Every structure is written in C-alpha cells, then in structure tokens.
C-alpha cells in the first residue's frame, strides 16, 4: 500500500470526517420523515405526501429543541464522565518532569497552550486526549506507557494526542456519541414502553405507530453507530499523520504502536464510547481484523495498517 503524502492524507481524512458528521442530523431527520410516511399507510385514511411533509415540519421544531437540550447536558458533563470512566488523575510536575518537558516542548513548537496532564494508574500502555476548549484540554497517559516507552516513542504518542486537540477531534467524537445516545435512548424508551404496555393501547393505530417508531429508531441507532466508529477510525489516521509531521519521526510512533499493541488494556474502561478516545482500543475483548464485517463496528483501524502507513513516510 503506497502512502500518498501527508497533506493529502490530512485533507482526505478531514473531508471524510466532516461528511460523516453531517450525516448524523441528516439520518435523524430522514428517519423522522419516514415515520410520518409509514404512519400514513397505517391509518384508515391514506395521507398525501404534502400532509406527511406538514406533519414533519410541525414536529421538527420540537425535535430540534429536544436534541438541543440533550446536547447542552451532555456537552458540559463530558469531562467529569470521561475522568470517572478512566480513573484519570492529575499528574504533578514534581512527580514526572520528563513528561512535562516532552509535552511543553511540543506545545512551544506548535504555539499551543499546554494542556492538563493526567495519569492513569495502570501498567498497560495507552493514552488519550480530551476537552472541548483550552480550559478543559488534557492528555492522559497510563503509568505503563510512561515507563515502557523511550523518549522518542513517548514524544510521538504525546504528539498524536496533541494533534487530536489541535484538530478538535474530541469535540467531533462527543457530538457523534451524543447522536448515538439519542437513538439508543429513544429505542430503549420505546421498547420498554411497548414491553410494559404503557403505549400502543387504547388506540386503533397506536400499536402500529409504536412498532414503526421502534424499527426506525433501531435503524437510526445502527447507522449512527457505524458513522461514529467510522469517524473515530478516520481521526486516528489523521492524528498519526499529525504526529509524524510534528516530530519528523514517523518510525518512533510506529515503534510505540507496536509496544502498545502488546498490552493496551485499561481495566477501568468499560464503555466503548470512551474507548474510542484512546490511541488504541483499551478494551480486552476487542479483536480487530483488516478485512471483515466486524471491522465496521471497531473504534480503531487495525494497528498493523497504521504502522504500515507510518513506515511509508
């Protein structure tokens, strides 16, 4: 596989990421329209397309308000959620000046404000970046990755995470996680209501409307989940390219990824939406292959493919 150039890689991945992100609201509103369309066949009097459109546009403002409230709550609570889910704690400068020196030198080179530095007390090798603005930007490193990588390898990993911050990747991923959460909540709420008979009774068309809503919500959950994972994989390729550009040592990151691949498991991480933030998936059950249907549901691209691209710079 021939690598076609750093800037081309960055441009292609950025374009694909934007397209994937745009698809989230498109899918949401398309499925809402389809609900009214299929519902028209479930009623006694068949409704015209203009009537379907009228119902959709009358409902759209309420959908926008509901999604907006959900976004605000999730947006401002994400940092606490991520720290709690990863057991990430602040790393003091006097505890490890080596890490601070590496981070600060890279930030000076790029003109960035130095992010907060956290540590995960785990002997495995992994790292992630988080934050949506300069006040919340942070890099978290496991104890294992600090102790088991040499300076060039650790610098390459830190540069990878700084690239995520520079590109606002966490912001994009949080938006994708929120959309998936909306579909998951709707699907679960409808299913439980149907299971316990809270809705769909007492009206002739109620049961059919509930089934239609549940099926479309499940379709939305599947599509948005695939988009989220695709977005996560694209951003990892872009961060790898950014690390190579920043350090001018792509082989150092390739070497670090080899070591990380041996033991990336962070015991505290149980959620897949949090796992996608890491440089490599920290969940022990994840098994990746380059060519399989399962690869569509993976949070990260195969590490062997990432190494192969880095070795061709």
Secondary structure by P-SEA (a helix, b strand, c coil): cccccaaaaaaaaaaaaaaaaaaaaaaaaaaaaaaaaaaaaaccccccaaaaaaaaaaaaaaaaaaaaaaaaaaaaaaaaaaaaaccbbbbbccccaaaaaaaaaaaaaacccccbbbbbcccccccccccccccccbbbbcaaaaacccaaaaaaaaaaaaaaaaaaaaaaaaaaaaaaaaaaaaaaaaaaaaaaccccccccaaaaaaaaaaaaaaaaaaaaaaaaaaaaaaaaaaaaaaaaaacccaaaaaaaaaaaaacccccccccaaaaaaccccccccbbbbcccccccccccccaaaaaaaaaac
